[in-house]
Every structure is written in structure tokens, then in C-alpha cells.
Amino acid sequence: MSGNSYYYGDNVNMHGGSGNTGIVKNGSTGETDPALRLALAELFREVRELRDQLPQPSAQLIDESLPVLAADAAPAQERHRALMAIAAIASAVGAVGQPVAEVANRILQMVGGQ
């Protein structure tokens, strides 16, 4: 199935750490809490600032995690795993990652009941 791409909900692709703006909207029918949407937008902004300061393996894991968070239809377990990965990476890099860790942890609390 090489070459096929299927998107359900939003799609986020980040290549490199500068000039990344916006999210491709793919007409998801799922409704997300407005507070959660705002927190996710904040997380994406903070991650863009942090990403250039990360080692390549950590940056790659962030890149793999963001599309899961942007997809309204992603299973709760996958979203939780993606948030945990981002929070762990941010915590591991210390003070520079603190804003990302705080937002990721706040989102984890918001979706904790899922």
C-alpha cells in the first residue's frame, strides 16, 4: 500500500523547525471541546519553539506524535500515548521544555476521562 495516504480529521506535518504554520483541516465530523482545541493549539505553538533544540530522535518522535493529536478521530489510547511522549521529551530537556510539558500535562488532565 505504498503511496496511499488516508486522513481522517486534521493533518499536521512538520518538516524542519521553522516556518511551520497552520493545520490542514480535513473536515472531521467529530466535535472537540473548545478548551481542548485551544490547549492543543498552544501545544503546537510551544512544540514548534522547542523542536529545534531537540536531538534528532526526540524531534522525530514529536513529529510522529503531533498528527495523532490533531486527528479528532484518533483513538483515546493513541492520543494519550502521543501526549505522554511529548511530555516526557519536554521534561527531559529541562527548563527549556517546561512550557511544553505544562501544556501537555494540562491536556492529559483534560482528556483523562477518555
VENLIN-V338803 format. One record per residue. N is the residue number from 0. SS is DSSP state (2 for helix, 1 for strand, 0 for the rest). PSI is psi as a letter, one per 40 degrees, with the letter a starting at -180 (* if undefined). BURIAL is b if it has 24 or more other ideal C-beta (glycine too) atoms within 12 Angstrom, else e. Layout:
n=N ss=SS psi=PSI burial=BURIAL
n=N ss=SS psi=PSI burial=BURIAL
This chain:
n=0 ss=0 psi=f burial=e
n=1 ss=0 psi=h burial=e
n=2 ss=0 psi=e burial=e
n=3 ss=0 psi=h burial=e
n=4 ss=0 psi=h burial=e
n=5 ss=0 psi=h burial=e
n=6 ss=0 psi=h burial=e
n=7 ss=0 psi=h burial=e
n=8 ss=0 psi=a burial=b
n=9 ss=0 psi=i burial=b
n=10 ss=1 psi=h burial=b
n=11 ss=0 psi=h burial=b
n=12 ss=0 psi=h burial=e
n=13 ss=0 psi=h burial=b
n=14 ss=0 psi=h burial=e
n=15 ss=0 psi=i burial=e
n=16 ss=0 psi=e burial=e
n=17 ss=0 psi=i burial=e
n=18 ss=0 psi=e burial=e
n=19 ss=0 psi=h burial=e
n=20 ss=0 psi=i burial=e
n=21 ss=0 psi=i burial=e
n=22 ss=0 psi=h burial=b
n=23 ss=1 psi=h burial=e
n=24 ss=0 psi=h burial=e
n=25 ss=0 psi=f burial=e
n=26 ss=0 psi=f burial=e
n=27 ss=0 psi=i burial=e
n=28 ss=0 psi=e burial=e
n=29 ss=0 psi=i burial=e
n=30 ss=0 psi=h burial=e
n=31 ss=0 psi=i burial=b
n=32 ss=0 psi=h burial=e
n=33 ss=2 psi=d burial=e
n=34 ss=2 psi=d burial=e
n=35 ss=2 psi=d burial=b
n=36 ss=2 psi=d burial=b
n=37 ss=2 psi=d burial=e
n=38 ss=2 psi=d burial=b
n=39 ss=2 psi=d burial=b
n=40 ss=2 psi=d burial=b
n=41 ss=2 psi=d burial=e
n=42 ss=2 psi=d burial=b
n=43 ss=2 psi=d burial=b
n=44 ss=2 psi=d burial=e
n=45 ss=2 psi=d burial=b
n=46 ss=2 psi=d burial=b
n=47 ss=2 psi=d burial=b
n=48 ss=2 psi=d burial=e
n=49 ss=2 psi=d burial=b
n=50 ss=2 psi=d burial=b
n=51 ss=0 psi=e burial=e
n=52 ss=0 psi=e burial=b
n=53 ss=0 psi=i burial=b
n=54 ss=0 psi=i burial=e
n=55 ss=2 psi=d burial=e
n=56 ss=2 psi=d burial=e
n=57 ss=2 psi=d burial=b
n=58 ss=2 psi=d burial=b
n=59 ss=2 psi=d burial=e
n=60 ss=2 psi=d burial=b
n=61 ss=2 psi=d burial=b
n=62 ss=2 psi=d burial=b
n=63 ss=2 psi=d burial=e
n=64 ss=2 psi=d burial=b
n=65 ss=2 psi=d burial=b
n=66 ss=2 psi=d burial=b
n=67 ss=2 psi=d burial=b
n=68 ss=2 psi=d burial=b
n=69 ss=2 psi=e burial=b
n=70 ss=0 psi=h burial=b
n=71 ss=0 psi=d burial=b
n=72 ss=0 psi=e burial=b
n=73 ss=0 psi=h burial=b
n=74 ss=0 psi=i burial=e
n=75 ss=2 psi=d burial=e
n=76 ss=2 psi=d burial=e
n=77 ss=2 psi=d burial=e
n=78 ss=2 psi=d burial=b
n=79 ss=2 psi=d burial=b
n=80 ss=2 psi=d burial=e
n=81 ss=2 psi=d burial=b
n=82 ss=2 psi=d burial=b
n=83 ss=2 psi=d burial=b
n=84 ss=2 psi=d burial=b
n=85 ss=2 psi=d burial=b
n=86 ss=2 psi=d burial=b
n=87 ss=2 psi=d burial=e
n=88 ss=2 psi=d burial=b
n=89 ss=2 psi=d burial=b
n=90 ss=2 psi=d burial=e
n=91 ss=2 psi=d burial=e
n=92 ss=0 psi=e burial=b
n=93 ss=2 psi=a burial=e
n=94 ss=2 psi=d burial=e
n=95 ss=2 psi=d burial=e
n=96 ss=2 psi=e burial=b
n=97 ss=2 psi=d burial=e
n=98 ss=2 psi=d burial=b
n=99 ss=2 psi=d burial=b
n=100 ss=2 psi=d burial=b
n=101 ss=2 psi=d burial=e
n=102 ss=2 psi=d burial=b
n=103 ss=2 psi=d burial=b
n=104 ss=2 psi=d burial=b
n=105 ss=2 psi=d burial=b
n=106 ss=2 psi=d burial=b
n=107 ss=2 psi=d burial=b
n=108 ss=2 psi=d burial=e
n=109 ss=2 psi=d burial=b
n=110 ss=0 psi=e burial=b
n=111 ss=0 psi=d burial=e
n=112 ss=0 psi=e burial=e
n=113 ss=0 psi=* burial=e
